Amino acid sequence: MARQSSLLGRVTLSLGSLLVSLLLIELYLREEVAFVVQQGATTASSFEADPEFLVTTSSRGRRYVPNAHVVIRNHYLSQRDIELHINSLGLRHRELSSPKPEGEKRILVLGDSITAADSVPDQETFVRIAERSLHQVHVPSVQVINAGIANVGITEEVNLFEDLAPQVQPDLVVLAFYLNDSRPPWGFAGEIGDRGWIRRHSILVDTLFVRLQQYRWIQTHARRHLEWVPSAARLPWRTSKDAFAELVAQARYDWGSAWLEESWDVVRRELTRLHSLTDSAKIPLVIVAFPVLFQLESEFEDTAPQTELKKIAHAIDVPVFDLYPILRSAEASALFYDHCHPNPAGHRVIADAITPFLGAQLNAIL
């Protein structure tokens, strides 16, 4: 009997230690792992690490959930807690008055995660900094509207404009173009299945499940998309044109697609579609072109994608503001979190560069 009591005691102690360890790991992960927390929810659901609080997907593409109010804890790029307010139109912007007030000018900025910039607070994005600068030197009533959505391409950006233009009533449309915009959006977020109660309430369980699914997905699907990542640390792309070309080739399913001729068929088609839509609505369209960090840090210039974009845009009379020369002349590595997403300093440099360009476009329509 004593032996059974002793065994039961050891089992109880072991289970207790295990539970305490799991709890400590859970608390640690809540401080270290990126996850989305819904604001203004009940106490129970406020702990759910659910990306579906922020993003939904349809045949028209990825969109932000209208009226979403979330905090991205421990953002994977900035390691900051970022609060996101999404308005009723599904945009990272304050609520827009309808109908548009007389005298108000609106600039709609279409783009991907670079524009959405969910790694920094709204006030630190190039969109919001440019808006403040335009208030000072141009039109106090101008609104620069952030229509960026993470992990989309040019097709979804044009779809978004087509769907929202009547409600937004923009006076100027800016396409923030990045080198992988021709690629159909791909990612892991939509492939992890129904999360269930345990995964919604435990970062530990959800993290373990997602890591396992990610591993399986990478083994079967994503290897070709990610093969350039280790090569970026291995290849001497800064000094060797051949090594740079090899890195580009390995990144052909991401930013490297901009060096593929067939990618520009997509860009040409969708840019022409966007221009047709804006032209019919008598709304000026301009492009701001974003480079990849590898272009900026190489000792030689390879601007083939920018050259092709300008050629296509010129054929339909769409102005292009190329950020490459501005960012190349700066200390580029100090302006980015990774190969494409600007940090706060980068957003400031970008905003300062494009503000005079946007101001000139506004002056032309005033």
C-alpha positions as CSV (number, residue, x, y, z in Angstrom):
1,M,0.0,0.0,0.0
2,A,2.9,2.3,1.0
3,R,4.6,1.5,-2.3
4,Q,1.4,2.4,-4.3
5,S,1.1,5.7,-2.4
6,S,4.7,6.4,-3.2
7,L,4.2,5.6,-6.9
8,L,1.1,7.7,-7.0
9,G,3.0,10.6,-5.4
10,R,5.8,10.4,-7.9
11,V,3.3,10.3,-10.8
12,T,1.4,13.3,-9.4
13,L,4.7,15.2,-8.9
14,S,5.8,14.4,-12.4
15,L,2.5,15.4,-13.9
16,G,2.6,18.6,-11.9
17,S,6.1,19.4,-13.0
18,L,5.1,18.7,-16.6
19,L,2.1,21.0,-16.4
20,V,4.2,23.8,-14.8
21,S,6.8,23.4,-17.6
22,L,4.2,23.5,-20.3
23,L,2.7,26.6,-18.7
24,L,6.1,28.3,-18.5
25,I,6.7,27.4,-22.2
26,E,3.3,28.8,-23.1
27,L,4.1,32.1,-21.3
28,Y,7.5,32.3,-22.9
29,L,6.0,31.8,-26.4
30,R,3.5,34.5,-25.8
31,E,6.4,36.8,-25.4
32,E,8.5,35.5,-28.3
33,V,6.2,34.2,-31.1
34,A,4.3,36.4,-33.4
35,F,0.5,36.0,-33.2
36,V,-2.6,38.0,-33.7
37,V,-4.8,39.1,-30.8
38,Q,-8.3,40.5,-31.3
39,Q,-8.9,43.7,-29.4
40,G,-12.2,44.5,-27.8
41,A,-13.2,40.8,-27.6
42,T,-14.3,38.8,-24.7
43,T,-11.6,37.7,-22.2
44,A,-11.7,34.1,-23.5
45,S,-11.2,35.0,-27.2
46,S,-8.7,37.8,-26.5
47,F,-6.1,35.2,-26.1
48,E,-6.7,33.5,-29.4
49,A,-3.7,33.6,-31.8
50,D,-5.9,33.6,-34.8
51,P,-4.7,35.2,-38.1
52,E,-8.3,35.0,-39.4
53,F,-9.1,37.9,-37.1
54,L,-7.3,40.0,-39.7
55,V,-7.3,38.4,-43.1
56,T,-9.9,36.6,-45.3
57,T,-9.6,35.1,-48.7
58,S,-12.1,35.0,-51.6
59,S,-12.0,34.6,-55.4
60,R,-11.0,38.2,-55.6
61,G,-8.0,37.7,-53.4
62,R,-6.8,38.3,-49.9
63,R,-8.5,41.1,-48.0
64,Y,-8.4,42.6,-44.5
65,V,-11.5,41.9,-42.4
66,P,-13.5,45.1,-42.3
67,N,-13.5,46.8,-38.9
68,A,-10.9,44.4,-37.6
69,H,-9.0,45.7,-34.6
70,V,-6.0,43.5,-33.7
71,V,-2.6,43.5,-32.2
72,I,0.2,41.5,-33.9
73,R,2.3,40.4,-30.9
74,N,6.0,40.1,-31.4
75,H,5.9,40.8,-35.1
76,Y,8.3,38.5,-36.9
77,L,10.1,41.4,-38.6
78,S,10.2,44.2,-36.0
79,Q,9.7,42.2,-32.8
80,R,7.2,44.8,-31.8
81,D,3.6,44.7,-30.8
82,I,1.8,46.4,-33.7
83,E,-1.8,47.6,-33.4
84,L,-3.8,47.4,-36.6
85,H,-7.1,49.3,-37.1
86,I,-8.9,48.2,-40.3
87,N,-11.8,50.5,-41.4
88,S,-15.2,49.4,-42.7
89,L,-13.8,49.1,-46.3
90,G,-11.1,46.7,-45.2
91,L,-8.2,49.2,-45.4
92,R,-5.6,50.2,-42.9
93,H,-6.8,53.7,-42.7
94,R,-9.2,55.9,-40.7
95,E,-12.9,55.7,-41.5
96,L,-13.7,57.6,-44.8
97,S,-16.6,60.0,-45.0
98,S,-19.2,59.2,-47.6
99,P,-20.0,61.1,-49.7
100,K,-16.5,62.6,-49.9
101,P,-16.4,66.1,-48.4
102,E,-16.1,69.0,-50.8
103,G,-12.5,70.0,-51.3
104,E,-11.0,66.8,-49.9
105,K,-8.5,65.0,-52.1
106,R,-7.8,61.3,-51.8
107,I,-4.7,59.3,-52.9
108,L,-5.3,55.6,-52.9
109,V,-2.1,53.5,-52.6
110,L,-2.4,50.0,-53.8
111,G,0.3,47.5,-52.8
112,D,1.4,44.4,-50.9
113,S,3.0,43.9,-47.5
114,I,5.6,46.6,-48.2
115,T,2.7,49.1,-48.4
116,A,0.6,47.5,-45.7
117,A,3.6,47.7,-43.4
118,D,2.1,45.7,-40.6
119,S,5.6,45.5,-39.0
120,V,5.4,49.2,-37.9
121,P,2.8,51.4,-36.3
122,D,0.5,53.3,-38.7
123,Q,2.2,56.6,-38.0
124,E,5.6,55.2,-39.0
125,T,4.5,54.0,-42.5
126,F,5.6,55.8,-45.6
127,V,1.9,56.3,-46.5
128,R,1.2,58.2,-43.3
129,I,4.4,60.1,-43.3
130,A,3.8,61.3,-46.8
131,E,0.3,62.3,-45.9
132,R,1.6,64.5,-43.0
133,S,4.2,66.0,-45.3
134,L,1.5,66.8,-48.0
135,H,-0.6,68.5,-45.3
136,Q,2.3,70.9,-44.7
137,V,3.2,71.8,-48.2
138,H,0.2,71.1,-50.4
139,V,-3.4,70.3,-49.5
140,P,-4.3,70.1,-45.8
141,S,-7.4,68.1,-46.7
142,V,-5.6,65.3,-48.6
143,Q,-5.9,61.8,-47.4
144,V,-3.3,59.2,-48.4
145,I,-5.1,55.9,-48.1
146,N,-3.2,52.7,-47.4
147,A,-4.7,49.9,-49.5
148,G,-1.8,47.6,-49.1
149,I,-2.5,43.9,-48.2
150,A,0.1,41.4,-47.3
151,N,0.9,38.6,-49.8
152,V,-0.9,39.9,-52.8
153,G,0.1,40.5,-56.4
154,I,-0.9,43.0,-59.0
155,T,-4.0,41.0,-60.1
156,E,-5.4,41.3,-56.6
157,E,-4.4,44.9,-56.3
158,V,-6.4,45.7,-59.5
159,N,-9.3,43.7,-58.2
160,L,-9.3,45.7,-55.0
161,F,-9.3,49.0,-56.9
162,E,-12.2,47.8,-59.0
163,D,-14.2,46.8,-56.0
164,L,-13.6,49.8,-53.8
165,A,-13.2,52.8,-56.2
166,P,-16.8,53.8,-56.0
167,Q,-16.7,54.0,-52.2
168,V,-13.2,55.5,-51.9
169,Q,-13.6,58.0,-54.7
170,P,-9.8,58.6,-55.1
171,D,-8.4,61.6,-57.0
172,L,-5.1,59.8,-57.6
173,V,-4.2,56.1,-57.7
174,V,-0.7,55.0,-56.8
175,L,0.4,51.5,-57.6
176,A,3.3,50.5,-55.2
177,F,5.0,47.9,-57.5
178,Y,7.4,45.3,-56.1
179,L,9.4,42.8,-58.1
180,N,7.2,39.7,-57.3
181,D,3.9,41.3,-58.2
182,S,3.5,39.2,-61.3
183,R,3.5,36.0,-59.2
184,P,0.2,34.6,-57.9
185,P,0.1,35.0,-54.2
186,W,1.3,31.9,-52.3
187,G,1.7,31.2,-48.7
188,F,1.2,28.9,-45.8
189,A,-1.5,30.8,-43.8
190,G,-4.5,29.2,-45.6
191,E,-3.2,25.6,-45.3
192,I,-3.2,24.9,-41.6
193,G,-6.8,23.9,-41.3
194,D,-9.5,24.5,-38.7
195,R,-7.7,25.5,-35.5
196,G,-10.1,24.2,-32.9
197,W,-10.5,25.4,-29.3
198,I,-7.1,24.1,-28.0
199,R,-5.0,25.7,-30.8
200,R,-7.0,29.0,-30.5
201,H,-6.2,29.3,-26.8
202,S,-2.7,27.8,-26.6
203,I,0.3,29.4,-28.4
204,L,2.3,26.3,-27.5
205,V,-0.1,23.8,-29.1
206,D,-0.7,26.1,-32.1
207,T,3.0,26.7,-32.6
208,L,3.9,23.0,-32.5
209,F,1.1,22.2,-35.0
210,V,2.0,25.0,-37.4
211,R,5.7,24.1,-37.3
212,L,4.9,20.5,-38.2
213,Q,2.6,21.6,-41.0
214,Q,5.1,24.1,-42.3
215,Y,7.8,21.4,-42.4
216,R,5.5,19.1,-44.4
217,W,4.5,21.9,-46.7
218,I,8.0,23.0,-47.3
219,Q,9.1,19.5,-48.1
220,T,6.4,19.1,-50.7
221,H,5.7,22.5,-52.1
222,A,7.8,25.4,-50.9
223,R,11.4,24.2,-51.4
224,R,11.6,25.8,-54.8
225,H,10.2,29.1,-53.5
226,L,12.8,29.3,-50.7
227,E,15.9,28.0,-52.2
228,W,17.3,31.5,-52.7
229,V,17.3,32.2,-49.0
230,P,20.4,30.2,-47.9
231,S,22.1,31.1,-51.2
232,A,21.9,34.8,-50.3
233,A,24.3,34.1,-47.5
234,R,26.5,31.9,-49.5
235,L,26.9,33.5,-53.0
236,P,29.1,36.5,-53.6
237,W,26.3,38.4,-55.3
238,R,27.6,41.8,-54.2
239,T,30.7,41.5,-56.4
240,S,29.9,38.9,-59.0
241,K,27.4,39.3,-61.8
242,D,27.3,35.6,-62.3
243,A,26.5,35.0,-58.6
244,F,23.9,37.7,-58.7
245,A,22.3,36.0,-61.8
246,E,22.4,32.7,-59.9
247,L,20.6,34.2,-56.9
248,V,18.0,35.8,-59.2
249,A,17.4,32.4,-60.9
250,Q,16.9,30.7,-57.6
251,A,14.4,33.4,-56.5
252,R,12.4,33.0,-59.7
253,Y,9.3,32.1,-57.7
254,D,9.6,35.3,-55.7
255,W,11.3,38.6,-56.5
256,G,13.5,37.0,-59.1
257,S,10.5,36.6,-61.3
258,A,11.0,40.2,-62.4
259,W,13.9,39.0,-64.5
260,L,11.7,36.5,-66.4
261,E,10.2,37.7,-69.7
262,E,6.9,35.8,-69.1
263,S,6.3,37.6,-65.8
264,W,6.0,40.9,-67.7
265,D,3.1,39.5,-69.7
266,V,1.1,39.4,-66.4
267,V,2.3,42.9,-65.4
268,R,1.4,44.3,-68.9
269,R,-2.0,42.8,-68.8
270,E,-2.9,43.9,-65.3
271,L,-1.4,47.3,-65.6
272,T,-3.3,47.9,-68.8
273,R,-6.5,46.8,-67.0
274,L,-5.8,49.1,-64.1
275,H,-5.1,52.0,-66.5
276,S,-8.3,51.3,-68.3
277,L,-10.3,51.4,-65.1
278,T,-8.7,54.6,-63.8
279,D,-8.9,56.3,-67.2
280,S,-12.6,55.5,-67.5
281,A,-13.1,57.1,-64.1
282,K,-10.8,60.0,-65.1
283,I,-8.5,59.3,-62.2
284,P,-4.7,59.8,-62.8
285,L,-2.6,56.7,-62.2
286,V,1.1,56.6,-61.2
287,I,3.5,53.9,-60.2
288,V,6.1,53.9,-57.4
289,A,8.6,51.1,-58.0
290,F,10.3,49.3,-55.1
291,P,13.6,47.5,-55.6
292,V,14.9,44.4,-53.7
293,L,17.8,44.9,-51.3
294,F,20.2,42.8,-53.4
295,Q,20.0,45.3,-56.2
296,L,20.8,48.1,-53.8
297,E,23.8,46.5,-52.2
298,S,25.6,45.0,-55.3
299,E,28.7,46.8,-56.5
300,F,27.2,46.9,-60.1
301,E,23.8,48.0,-61.3
302,D,21.2,45.6,-62.5
303,T,18.0,47.4,-63.1
304,A,16.4,45.2,-65.8
305,P,13.1,45.0,-64.0
306,Q,12.8,48.7,-63.5
307,T,13.7,49.3,-67.2
308,E,11.0,46.9,-68.3
309,L,8.4,48.4,-66.0
310,K,9.1,51.9,-67.3
311,K,8.8,50.6,-70.9
312,I,5.4,49.1,-70.2
313,A,4.2,52.2,-68.3
314,H,5.5,54.6,-70.9
315,A,3.4,52.8,-73.6
316,I,0.2,53.6,-71.7
317,D,1.4,57.1,-70.5
318,V,1.7,56.2,-66.8
319,P,4.4,58.0,-64.8
320,V,6.8,55.9,-62.8
321,F,8.7,57.0,-59.7
322,D,11.7,54.7,-59.3
323,L,13.0,54.3,-55.7
324,Y,16.1,52.4,-56.8
325,P,18.5,55.4,-57.2
326,I,17.3,57.0,-54.0
327,L,17.7,53.9,-51.9
328,R,20.9,52.8,-53.6
329,S,22.5,56.1,-52.7
330,A,21.6,55.6,-49.0
331,E,22.9,53.0,-46.6
332,A,20.4,50.5,-47.7
333,S,21.0,47.8,-45.2
334,A,20.1,50.2,-42.4
335,L,16.7,50.9,-44.0
336,F,15.3,47.4,-44.2
337,Y,14.2,44.6,-41.9
338,D,14.9,42.0,-44.6
339,H,15.4,42.0,-48.4
340,C,12.3,44.2,-49.1
341,H,10.4,45.4,-46.0
342,P,11.5,48.9,-44.8
343,N,12.1,49.6,-41.1
344,P,11.0,53.0,-39.7
345,A,14.1,54.7,-41.1
346,G,13.4,53.2,-44.5
347,H,9.8,54.4,-44.4
348,R,11.0,57.9,-43.7
349,V,13.4,57.9,-46.6
350,I,10.8,56.5,-49.0
351,A,8.2,59.1,-47.8
352,D,10.6,62.0,-48.2
353,A,11.4,60.8,-51.7
354,I,7.9,60.3,-53.0
355,T,6.2,63.3,-51.3
356,P,7.3,65.9,-54.0
357,F,6.3,63.5,-56.7
358,L,2.8,63.0,-55.2
359,G,2.6,66.8,-54.6
360,A,3.3,67.4,-58.2
361,Q,0.5,65.0,-59.2
362,L,-1.9,66.7,-56.9
363,N,-1.0,70.1,-58.2
364,A,-1.8,68.9,-61.7
365,I,-5.4,68.0,-60.7
366,L,-6.2,70.9,-58.4
